[in-house]
Amino acid sequence: QVQLVESGGGLVQAGGSLRLSCAASGGTFSSYAMGWFRQAPGKERDFVAAISWNGISTYYADSVKGRFTISRDNAKNTVYLQINSVKPEDTADYYCAAVVGRPTRRAGEYYYWGQGTQVTVSS
């Protein structure tokens, strides 16, 4: 059983930056590909980014490409999401998730989920 805990969310002005972290425990972190998803109020949970177990392969939603960067540190059992040039439409709860095997954009394929961290962007 893997436990995931997100942190780093908060209130940020449009154009600013922040870094989300997701700390994993209870499993072999390097066995999992990791993903970030987000859910805005009243909307479905959407794929944001994913990274392979070794950090070599990364994938992004078109809406965040060039502004968001996913990375991981297997020694620290942590995956990160660097968010730059934030926009009001980035306001959402952000969730990290873990999946065995290849990273995927499909939320239903992820085994483990964190509780989420809220990001609010003011204009």
GINORZI-V968874 format. One record per residue. N is the residue number from 1. SS is DSSP state (helix for helix, strand for strand, loop for the rest). Layout:
<<N;SS> <N;SS>>
This chain:
<<1;loop> <2;loop> <3;strand> <4;strand> <5;strand> <6;strand> <7;strand> <8;loop> <9;loop> <10;strand> <11;strand> <12;strand> <13;strand> <14;loop> <15;loop> <16;loop> <17;loop> <18;strand> <19;strand> <20;strand> <21;strand> <22;strand> <23;strand> <24;strand> <25;strand> <26;loop> <27;loop> <28;loop> <29;helix> <30;helix> <31;helix> <32;strand> <33;strand> <34;strand> <35;strand> <36;strand> <37;strand> <38;strand> <39;strand> <40;loop> <41;loop> <42;loop> <43;loop> <44;loop> <45;strand> <46;strand> <47;strand> <48;strand> <49;strand> <50;strand> <51;strand> <52;loop> <53;loop> <54;loop> <55;loop> <56;loop> <57;loop> <58;strand> <59;strand> <60;strand> <61;loop> <62;loop> <63;loop> <64;loop> <65;loop> <66;loop> <67;loop> <68;strand> <69;strand> <70;strand> <71;strand> <72;strand> <73;strand> <74;loop> <75;loop> <76;loop> <77;loop> <78;strand> <79;strand> <80;strand> <81;strand> <82;strand> <83;strand> <84;loop> <85;loop> <86;loop> <87;loop> <88;helix> <89;helix> <90;helix> <91;loop> <92;strand> <93;strand> <94;strand> <95;strand> <96;strand> <97;strand> <98;strand> <99;strand> <100;strand> <101;loop> <102;loop> <103;loop> <104;loop> <105;loop> <106;loop> <107;helix> <108;helix> <109;helix> <110;loop> <111;loop> <112;strand> <113;strand> <114;loop> <115;loop> <116;loop> <117;strand> <118;strand> <119;strand> <120;strand> <121;strand> <122;strand> <123;loop>>
